[in-house]
């Protein structure tokens, strides 16, 4: 049997679809009951999913421009191990962080901690795109986000509202 010559790469479309698919899957299989407790109409639930999908797309597109413009920005966390062909440092750091969160308390507390951190750091990451465009307007960008600066600002404002609603 011939060995497949698959490329080890993800393009912009692949990355956007991966993030959008994960978000849609979580929205359908995990959070439907939680949303239905607060929004009794099926149309309202679909609207929340639509807005959440647009928000995820805005974040994915912003992160795609950042990643394409500064591929070395992750520093040592992005280094691929020659033995395992994985980002070993990132996996170790994530495992340590997950262990700390697991030992911190109940599932509800864990869910709140993780949600707050994801929302906060997502907004900061997209904010970095605004800073990058301001400080380095001449930087070569293999990919530029559609709808700049409206899309990143929408993402940051929405995530600020989510963070405020949690507290």
C-alpha positions as CSV (number, residue, x, y, z in Angstrom):
1,X,0.0,0.0,0.0
2,X,1.5,3.4,-0.9
3,X,2.2,5.9,1.9
4,X,0.0,9.0,1.8
5,X,1.8,12.3,1.4
6,X,-0.4,14.5,3.4
7,X,0.7,18.1,4.2
8,X,1.0,19.1,7.9
9,X,-0.6,22.5,7.5
10,X,-3.8,24.4,8.1
11,X,-4.8,27.2,5.9
12,X,-7.1,30.1,6.7
13,X,-10.3,28.3,5.6
14,X,-9.2,25.2,7.5
15,X,-8.6,27.2,10.7
16,X,-11.9,29.1,10.4
17,X,-13.9,25.9,9.8
18,X,-12.2,24.2,12.7
19,X,-13.0,26.9,15.2
20,X,-16.5,27.5,13.8
21,X,-17.3,23.7,13.8
22,X,-16.1,23.4,17.4
23,X,-18.2,26.3,18.5
24,X,-21.3,25.1,16.7
25,X,-20.8,21.6,18.2
26,X,-20.5,23.0,21.7
27,X,-23.5,25.2,21.1
28,X,-25.7,22.3,20.0
29,X,-24.6,19.5,22.3
30,X,-23.5,21.2,25.5
31,X,-25.3,24.5,26.0
32,X,-28.8,24.0,24.5
33,X,-30.4,23.2,27.9
34,X,-28.7,26.2,29.5
35,X,-29.9,28.6,26.7
36,X,-33.4,27.1,26.8
37,X,-33.7,27.8,30.5
38,X,-33.3,31.6,29.8
39,X,-34.8,31.9,26.4
40,X,-38.1,29.9,26.1
41,X,-38.7,30.4,22.4
42,X,-37.0,28.3,19.7
43,X,-36.6,31.4,17.5
44,X,-34.7,33.1,20.3
45,X,-32.5,30.1,20.8
46,X,-31.6,30.1,17.1
47,X,-30.9,33.9,17.2
48,X,-28.5,33.3,20.2
49,X,-26.8,30.6,18.2
50,X,-26.6,32.9,15.1
51,X,-25.1,35.7,17.1
52,X,-22.7,33.3,18.8
53,X,-21.6,32.0,15.4
54,X,-21.0,35.5,14.1
55,X,-19.0,36.3,17.2
56,X,-16.9,33.1,16.8
57,X,-16.3,33.9,13.1
58,X,-15.2,37.5,14.0
59,X,-12.7,36.1,16.5
60,X,-11.4,33.4,14.1
61,X,-10.9,35.9,11.3
62,X,-9.0,38.3,13.6
63,X,-6.8,35.5,15.0
64,X,-6.1,34.3,11.4
65,X,-4.7,37.7,10.5
66,X,-2.6,37.8,13.6
67,X,-1.3,34.3,13.1
68,X,-0.5,34.9,9.4
69,X,1.2,38.3,10.1
70,X,3.3,37.1,13.1
71,X,3.7,33.3,12.9
72,X,6.5,33.4,15.6
73,X,4.4,35.4,18.1
74,X,3.7,32.3,20.3
75,X,7.4,32.0,21.2
76,X,8.4,28.8,22.8
77,X,4.9,27.5,23.1
78,X,4.6,27.1,19.3
79,X,7.8,25.0,19.0
80,X,7.1,21.6,17.5
81,X,8.9,18.7,19.3
82,X,11.1,16.8,16.8
83,X,10.2,13.5,18.6
84,X,6.4,13.7,18.9
85,X,5.7,16.3,16.2
86,X,3.4,18.2,18.6
87,X,3.7,21.6,20.4
88,X,4.9,19.9,23.6
89,X,5.5,23.0,25.6
90,X,2.0,24.2,25.0
91,X,0.5,20.8,25.9
92,X,2.5,20.7,29.1
93,X,1.4,24.2,30.1
94,X,-2.2,23.5,29.2
95,X,-2.1,20.2,31.2
96,X,-0.8,22.0,34.3
97,X,-3.4,24.7,34.0
98,X,-6.2,22.1,33.6
99,X,-4.9,20.3,36.7
100,X,-5.0,23.4,38.8
101,X,-8.6,24.2,37.6
102,X,-9.7,20.7,38.4
103,X,-8.4,20.9,41.9
104,X,-10.0,24.3,42.4
105,X,-13.6,23.2,43.2
106,X,-16.9,22.3,41.8
107,X,-17.8,22.0,38.1
108,X,-19.8,25.2,38.2
109,X,-16.8,27.1,39.6
110,X,-14.6,25.5,37.0
111,X,-17.0,26.4,34.2
112,X,-17.0,30.1,35.4
113,X,-13.2,30.2,35.7
114,X,-12.7,28.8,32.2
115,X,-15.4,30.9,30.6
116,X,-14.0,34.1,32.1
117,X,-10.5,33.4,31.0
118,X,-11.5,32.3,27.5
119,X,-13.6,35.5,27.0
120,X,-11.0,37.8,28.5
121,X,-8.0,36.4,26.6
122,X,-10.0,36.2,23.3
123,X,-10.8,39.9,23.6
124,X,-7.2,40.7,24.4
125,X,-6.0,38.7,21.4
126,X,-8.3,40.4,19.0
127,X,-7.3,43.8,20.7
128,X,-3.7,42.9,19.8
129,X,-4.8,43.0,16.1
130,X,-5.9,46.6,16.5
131,X,-2.6,47.4,18.2
132,X,-0.6,45.6,15.5
133,X,-2.4,47.5,12.7
134,X,-1.7,50.8,14.5
135,X,1.9,50.2,15.4
136,X,3.0,48.4,12.3
137,X,0.8,49.5,9.4
138,X,3.5,48.6,6.9
139,X,3.8,44.9,8.0
140,X,3.2,42.4,5.2
141,X,0.0,40.5,5.9
142,X,-0.7,37.3,3.9
143,X,-4.3,37.6,5.1
144,X,-6.3,40.6,6.1
145,X,-9.5,40.4,8.1
146,X,-12.7,41.4,6.2
147,X,-14.5,44.4,7.6
148,X,-11.6,45.9,9.6
149,X,-12.0,47.6,12.1
150,X,-15.7,46.9,12.5
151,X,-15.4,43.1,12.9
152,X,-12.6,43.2,15.6
153,X,-14.4,46.0,17.5
154,X,-17.7,44.0,17.4
155,X,-15.9,41.0,18.9
156,X,-14.2,43.1,21.6
157,X,-17.4,44.9,22.6
158,X,-19.5,41.7,22.6
159,X,-16.8,39.9,24.8
160,X,-16.7,42.9,27.2
161,X,-20.5,42.6,27.5
162,X,-20.2,38.9,28.2
163,X,-17.6,39.5,30.9
164,X,-19.7,42.2,32.5
165,X,-22.8,39.9,32.5
166,X,-20.8,37.1,34.2
167,X,-19.9,39.5,37.1
